Amino acid sequence: MKNLIKQLRKERELSQAALGEQLGVSRQTIIALENGKYDPSLPLAFSIAALFERKIEDIFLP
């Protein structure tokens, strides 16, 4: 699934590790999300949206 996580993370000047720490997941999970190789669970998607103060559909693109 395509998403804007990498762009949003860079706008906030967060490392992959720092974002993972804030979300309670590993850096490897963030890498997989950014590369579209991992689709997040619904709770994780909601956490990502809340962290970036966006709607889920504004971050994750079909």
ROKEVO-199723 format. One line per field, with one value per atom (N, C-alpha, C): residue number from 1; atom name; x, y, z. Coordinates in nm, 4 decimals. Atoms other than C-alpha are relative to their C-alpha. Layout:
<sites>
kolpa <- c(NUM; ...)
filo <- c(CA; ...)
X <- c(X; ...)
Y <- c(Y; ...)
Z <- c(Z; ...)
</sites>
This chain:
<sites>
kolpa <- c(1; 1; 1; 2; 2; 2; 3; 3; 3; 4; 4; 4; 5; 5; 5; 6; 6; 6; 7; 7; 7; 8; 8; 8; 9; 9; 9; 10; 10; 10; 11; 11; 11; 12; 12; 12; 13; 13; 13; 14; 14; 14; 15; 15; 15; 16; 16; 16; 17; 17; 17; 18; 18; 18; 19; 19; 19; 20; 20; 20; 21; 21; 21; 22; 22; 22; 23; 23; 23; 24; 24; 24; 25; 25; 25; 26; 26; 26; 27; 27; 27; 28; 28; 28; 29; 29; 29; 30; 30; 30; 31; 31; 31; 32; 32; 32; 33; 33; 33; 34; 34; 34; 35; 35; 35; 36; 36; 36; 37; 37; 37; 38; 38; 38; 39; 39; 39; 40; 40; 40; 41; 41; 41; 42; 42; 42; 43; 43; 43; 44; 44; 44; 45; 45; 45; 46; 46; 46; 47; 47; 47; 48; 48; 48; 49; 49; 49; 50; 50; 50; 51; 51; 51; 52; 52; 52; 53; 53; 53; 54; 54; 54; 55; 55; 55; 56; 56; 56; 57; 57; 57; 58; 58; 58; 59; 59; 59; 60; 60; 60; 61; 61; 61; 62; 62; 62)
filo <- c(N; CA; C; N; CA; C; N; CA; C; N; CA; C; N; CA; C; N; CA; C; N; CA; C; N; CA; C; N; CA; C; N; CA; C; N; CA; C; N; CA; C; N; CA; C; N; CA; C; N; CA; C; N; CA; C; N; CA; C; N; CA; C; N; CA; C; N; CA; C; N; CA; C; N; CA; C; N; CA; C; N; CA; C; N; CA; C; N; CA; C; N; CA; C; N; CA; C; N; CA; C; N; CA; C; N; CA; C; N; CA; C; N; CA; C; N; CA; C; N; CA; C; N; CA; C; N; CA; C; N; CA; C; N; CA; C; N; CA; C; N; CA; C; N; CA; C; N; CA; C; N; CA; C; N; CA; C; N; CA; C; N; CA; C; N; CA; C; N; CA; C; N; CA; C; N; CA; C; N; CA; C; N; CA; C; N; CA; C; N; CA; C; N; CA; C; N; CA; C; N; CA; C; N; CA; C; N; CA; C; N; CA; C; N; CA; C)
X <- c(0.0840; 0.0000; 0.0890; -0.0766; 0.1365; -0.0429; 0.0311; 0.1589; 0.0952; -0.0789; 0.3038; 0.0827; -0.0684; 0.4769; 0.1399; -0.1374; 0.8309; 0.0001; 0.0084; 0.7356; -0.0384; 0.0451; 0.5513; 0.1069; -0.1076; 0.8358; 0.1112; -0.1074; 1.0918; -0.0410; 0.0486; 0.8746; 0.0150; -0.0141; 0.8900; 0.1419; -0.1413; 1.2613; 0.0182; -0.0104; 1.2144; 0.0803; -0.0672; 1.4425; -0.1003; 0.0865; 1.2889; -0.0083; -0.0027; 1.3941; -0.0860; 0.0783; 1.2377; -0.1491; 0.1406; 0.9098; -0.0479; 0.0349; 0.9077; -0.0186; 0.0090; 0.9692; -0.1310; 0.1239; 0.6777; -0.1235; 0.1134; 0.4507; 0.0030; -0.0109; 0.5744; 0.0304; -0.0397; 0.7133; 0.1493; -0.1426; 1.0615; 0.0309; -0.0470; 1.2653; -0.0241; 0.0218; 1.2356; -0.1458; 0.1410; 0.8561; -0.0227; 0.0129; 0.8835; 0.0570; -0.0605; 1.1157; -0.0961; 0.0926; 0.8702; -0.1254; 0.1154; 0.5786; 0.0324; -0.0388; 0.7624; 0.0205; -0.0248; 0.8542; -0.1236; 0.1228; 0.4968; 0.0026; -0.0122; 0.6022; -0.0751; 0.0734; 0.3913; -0.1232; 0.1232; 0.0292; -0.0255; 0.0167; -0.0292; -0.1345; 0.1272; -0.2935; -0.0841; 0.0873; -0.5924; 0.0400; -0.0436; -0.4786; 0.1285; -0.1239; -0.1317; -0.0293; 0.0361; -0.2837; -0.0634; 0.0605; -0.4949; 0.1062; -0.1077; -0.1839; 0.0842; -0.0785; 0.0091; -0.0771; 0.0825; -0.2785; -0.0073; 0.0067; -0.3095; 0.1314; -0.1310; 0.0638; 0.0241; -0.0225; 0.0711; -0.1187; 0.1184; -0.2665; -0.0652; 0.0623; -0.4133; -0.1036; 0.0929; -0.6944; 0.0761; -0.0639; -0.5970; 0.0038; 0.0053; -0.7104; 0.0882; -0.0943; -0.4799; 0.1431; -0.1348; -0.1780; 0.0155; -0.0073; -0.2555; -0.0809; 0.0622; -0.3340; -0.0260; 0.0313; -0.5128; 0.0795)
Y <- c(-0.1174; 0.0000; 0.1243; -0.1250; 0.3404; 0.0876; -0.0878; 0.5956; 0.1195; -0.1220; 0.9318; 0.0035; 0.0036; 0.8169; 0.0600; -0.0501; 0.8901; 0.1519; -0.1442; 1.2398; 0.0703; -0.0604; 1.3176; -0.0098; 0.0186; 1.1761; 0.1011; -0.0949; 1.3924; 0.1440; -0.1345; 1.7031; 0.0307; -0.0171; 1.6484; -0.0259; 0.0252; 1.5699; -0.1135; 0.1187; 1.2295; -0.1070; 0.1164; 0.9336; -0.1150; 0.1184; 0.5973; -0.0604; 0.0560; 0.4792; 0.0828; -0.0866; 0.7821; -0.0163; 0.0202; 0.7362; -0.1350; 0.1320; 0.3668; 0.0009; -0.0084; 0.4466; 0.0678; -0.0707; 0.6921; -0.0864; 0.0844; 0.4344; -0.1371; 0.1290; 0.1373; -0.1151; 0.1036; -0.0517; 0.0151; -0.0034; -0.1301; 0.0894; -0.0766; 0.0728; -0.0795; 0.0852; -0.2234; 0.0061; -0.0136; -0.1910; 0.1311; -0.1296; 0.1764; -0.0081; 0.0171; 0.0865; -0.0753; 0.0797; -0.1774; 0.0801; -0.0847; 0.0669; 0.1013; -0.1034; 0.3395; -0.0568; 0.0633; 0.0972; -0.0709; 0.0632; -0.0305; -0.1514; 0.1451; -0.3825; -0.0565; 0.0419; -0.3929; 0.0885; -0.0738; -0.2923; -0.0005; -0.0059; -0.1690; -0.0556; 0.0383; -0.3077; 0.1271; -0.1165; -0.0800; 0.0849; -0.0821; 0.0264; 0.0784; -0.0696; 0.1123; 0.1129; -0.1048; 0.3062; 0.1190; -0.1082; 0.5061; 0.0752; -0.0638; 0.5734; 0.0897; -0.0797; 0.6952; 0.1266; -0.1148; 0.9210; 0.1012; -0.0898; 1.0637; 0.0727; -0.0602; 1.1250; 0.1132; -0.1014; 1.3191; 0.0958; -0.0857; 1.4836; 0.0063; 0.0142; 1.3581; -0.1109; 0.1108; 1.1311; -0.1174; 0.1208; 0.7723; 0.0062; -0.0016; 0.8196; 0.1072; -0.1010; 1.1233; -0.0528; 0.0573; 0.9059; -0.1241; 0.1266; 0.5695; 0.0094; -0.0132; 0.5638; -0.1376; 0.1317; 0.2723; -0.0259)
Z <- c(0.0000; 0.0000; 0.0000; 0.0039; -0.0937; 0.1169; -0.1115; 0.1827; 0.0014; -0.0118; 0.2813; 0.1283; -0.1295; 0.5999; -0.0088; 0.0118; 0.4796; -0.0122; 0.0195; 0.3649; 0.1304; -0.1254; 0.6881; 0.1081; -0.0988; 0.8986; -0.0229; 0.0312; 0.7184; 0.0298; -0.0313; 0.7568; 0.1485; -0.1455; 1.1326; 0.0479; -0.0300; 1.1147; 0.1008; -0.0840; 1.2775; -0.0729; 0.0574; 1.2209; -0.0021; 0.0018; 1.1429; 0.1388; -0.1353; 1.4871; 0.0950; -0.0883; 1.6599; -0.0267; 0.0326; 1.4739; 0.0527; -0.0519; 1.5587; 0.1505; -0.1456; 1.9231; 0.0420; -0.0336; 1.9302; -0.0261; 0.0361; 1.7686; 0.0681; -0.0680; 1.9723; -0.0935; 0.0956; 1.6710; -0.0288; 0.0296; 1.5445; -0.1191; 0.1161; 1.2973; -0.1272; 0.1168; 1.0612; -0.0470; 0.0362; 1.0719; -0.0739; 0.0671; 0.9767; -0.1408; 0.1323; 0.6888; -0.0921; 0.0808; 0.5643; -0.0359; 0.0287; 0.5939; -0.1084; 0.0967; 0.4042; -0.1395; 0.1297; 0.1275; -0.0563; 0.0458; 0.0976; 0.0059; -0.0108; 0.1956; 0.1200; -0.1193; 0.5112; 0.0136; -0.0245; 0.5594; 0.1502; -0.1456; 0.9139; 0.0447; -0.0607; 1.1429; 0.0144; -0.0150; 1.1916; 0.1219; -0.1137; 1.5423; -0.0301; 0.0345; 1.4073; -0.0983; 0.0963; 1.1158; 0.0721; -0.0783; 1.3635; 0.0802; -0.0766; 1.5756; -0.0887; 0.0951; 1.2722; -0.0368; 0.0366; 1.1684; 0.1144; -0.1156; 1.5201; 0.0210; -0.0202; 1.5475; -0.0990; 0.1031; 1.2208; -0.0150; -0.0004; 1.2914; -0.1379; 0.1323; 0.9632; 0.0059; 0.0151; 0.8520; -0.0598; 0.0542; 0.7704; -0.1513; 0.1455; 0.4119; -0.0631; 0.0497; 0.3791; 0.0027; -0.0124; 0.4665; -0.0864; 0.0731; 0.3090; -0.1279; 0.1314; -0.0616; -0.0608; 0.0588; -0.2352; -0.1265)
</sites>
